[in-house]
């Protein structure tokens, strides 16, 4: 029993992100120095930095690769309002259950109402865009199909909803322009040599 507890405690400690302090400073001769110990007396331009893998740096990378690609190419934006509490919570829970990062826009002023009307043609919430395209929120099954079509996996790691809302999703990679060929096209009537 004691050994089991010790193993659990040690595994938790071993899996925790390692955080360390690093210092950068300029010495009296003008040289820039880096160390994990505090700089000596008289050092100037001292900067203290935390290094290591904190949760904010690694949460996006813990998402499945398919989710990362879908989030980059088809970002999800959820429009909500305080009066749609139950329906909006249902959509949020669906997104969180699939570990889909999303931005939430609370439609609480006239400017945001106008933005929503411009996007959707009306001011109904919840409204959801996937990759900039408005999707009907008739049923959760319709929402699930739209997310499937965008390439989002049906399940993902359990992340807190607030973390999913705040994940900084990288911008999509711009499509490569077609490579222009530098080859010369031969006329059709040129005879080819045979071996």
N, C-alpha and C positions, 0 to 999 in steps of 0.2 A: 504494500500500500504506500509506504513512504517512498520507495524507489519509483513508483509510478508518478507520484506528485513531483519528485525531483526531475524526472525525465520531461514532464510537461513544462515545468518552469524553465528548464534549460533550453528546451526547443523554442519557447516563446522568446526568451532572451536572444537566442541565436538568430531568429527570424526577424527581429526588430530592425528597422533601418538604422544604419550606423550614421551618427552625426558627429562631426568633428569641427573644431575651430581652426581657422587658419588666419594668420596675420600677415599683412603686407605693410612694410614701412620703409622709409628712406633714412639711411644712417648719416652720420656727420660728414662723410666723404661724398655724399650724393648718390650712393649706390642703393638700388631697390633690393630689398630682402624679403623673403617669404619664409615662414616657419609656423610650427604648431605651438610654439611657446611664445609667451608675451615678449614684445620687443624690449630692448634695454632702455634705460633712462636716457632721455635726450633724443630719441628717435622722433622723426617728424612724419607727417602725412600718414599716420597709423590708420589702417583699415582692418576691421575685424569681420571675417566672413565665415558663414556656416557652410560646410561642405558635407556631402552625403546625400543619400536618397530619401528625401522626405516624401510623404504621401502625395503632395500636390504635384511633385515632379513625376511620379510613377503611375498615378491613377489612369491617365490616358493610355499608357503603355500596357496596363493590365487588361484593357479591353481586348476582345478577340480581334484578330487582324481584319476579319470581314467587317466588323463594326467600325474599326478605324477607317477603312476604305469607304464604307457607306457614309460615315459621318463627314468625311472630307468632301465626297462628291454630292451627297444629298443631305445637307444639314437640316435638322428639324427645328421648327419654330412653332411654339405653342402660344396662342393668344387666349388669355383668360380674363375674367373679371370677378370681383368679389361676389356678385350675385349668382355665379354658376358653380358654386362650391362643390356640389355632389358630382356633377358631370365632369368638371375640370379635374377633380381628384381622381376620378375613374381613368381619365386619359393619362394623367401623371403617373398613376400606379402602373398602367400598362407599359408606358415608356420605361419606367424604373425596373419593372419585372424583366424587360428584355435588355436592360443595361444600355439604353440608347441615350447618348448625350443630347440635350436640347436646351435651347434658349427660350425663356418664358417672358412674354411681354404682357404685362398687366394693363388692360385697356381701362384706364381710370381717368383720362382727361379727353377733351375734345380732339386734340391733335392725334392721339392714338386711335380714337374712334374713326377719324378720317383716314388714317393709314390703313386700318382694318377694312374699311369700306372700299378703299382703292384696290386692296389685294383681293378681297372676297366678293365685292359687289354688294355686300350688306354688312351689318354690324353684329352678327350673331357670334356668340362664344359658347363653347370652345371652338376655335378654328385652328387648323394645323396646316403648315406648309412643309413639304418635304422637297428639298432641293429647289425651293422657290415656287413650287406648284401647290396650289390650294387643293386640299383633299376633303371630301365630304365626311362629316363626322356622324353619319347616320347610325352606324353600329361599330362596336369594337372589332367585329370581324372584318368590316370594310377597312378600318384603320390597320389591322394586322396584315391584310392583303397588300395595302399600299406600302407598308414597311418592308414586307417580303419582297415586293417588286423592286424596291430601292436597294435590296441586298443586305438588309439588316438581319442578323441571325435571330432565331426565335427565343434564344436564351443567352444569358451572359453572366459574368460574375456579379455577385451582390455588391452594389455600391450604394451609399446613401443618396437619396434623391437630390439633396443639396449639392453633392459632389457632381452628379450628372448634369445639373443645371449650370455649374460653374466650370466644367471642363473646357479648356481652351482648345478647340478643334482647329488643327491646321487648315489653311486654305487649300483648295484643290490645286493639284499640279496643272499648270496650263497645258493645253494640248499642244503637242509638237507640230510645228508647221511641216508640211510635206517637204521632204528633202528633194531639192531640185536636182535632177540628173544632169551631169556634165558630159554624159556619153553622147556621141554623135550618132544620129539615126542614119543608117545606110539606105540608099534608095533601093526600092524593091527589085530593080532589074540588075543589080550588081551580082555577077556570078561568084559563087563561093568555091574556094579551092578544095579539092578532095585529096585525101592522103593516099 
